Amino acid sequence: MALVVSGRLNKQVAGELGTVEKTIKAHRARVMAKMEVSSLAELVRVAEKAGLGTAAEPHASH
C-alpha cells in the first residue's frame, strides 16, 4: 500500500517487489476494497490519516 500511495505506477511497484504488474493490480484492488475507497486519491487520504506518509514521504513510517 505504501508504494502505491507514494505515487509509483503498478509496473514500478512490481519491479521493486520482484513480481508482475498483474499481481500488483490484484493486491491494489483488494487493499482499496478493504479500505473501503473507490479511488487512489481516497486511498492516499486514508493512508495519510493512518500515518503511512505522503507521496513526498513514501516510507515515512519505516
N, C-alpha and C positions, 0 to 999 in steps of 0.2 A: 504494500500500500504506500509506503513512504517513497518508493521510487516513482510510482505513478503520480502522486500528488506533487512531487518535486518538478514535474514538467517533462519528464522523459517520455519518449514515444514507446509504444509496446515493443517495437523492434529493438530499441536501445536497452530496455529492461531485460528482454530475452537474452541479448548478448551478454549483458553483465552477469546474469544468473546462470548462463550456460544452458539455456533451454530454447524452445522455439516460440515464435510470436503467437501461435495458436493457443499455447498453454497460458501465456500471459493474458490473452483476451478472456479466456475462461475464468481465470483467477480474478481478474478485474471485475468481470460481471458478477461473480459470487460475492466479492467484497462490497460492491455497490448495492447488491440486494440485501446483504446482512446489515449494512449501514443505513438502509432504507433511504437511499438517494437515487435520483434519476439522471444526474449529470456530473461531469467531472468537477464543475465549479462547486456544486453542493458537497462533493466528497472532500474537496480541498478545505472548505469551511469547517466541516466536521473534524477533519484531521487537525486543523489549527486549534479548535476548541479542545481537542484531546491532547494537545501539546506535542504533536508529531512534526512540528515545524512548518515552514512555508516553502514556496518554490525557491526562494533565495537561500533557504537553510534546509536542504534535503535530508540531512541526518542530524538535526539539532537534538534529537532525543537520545542519540548514541554516545 
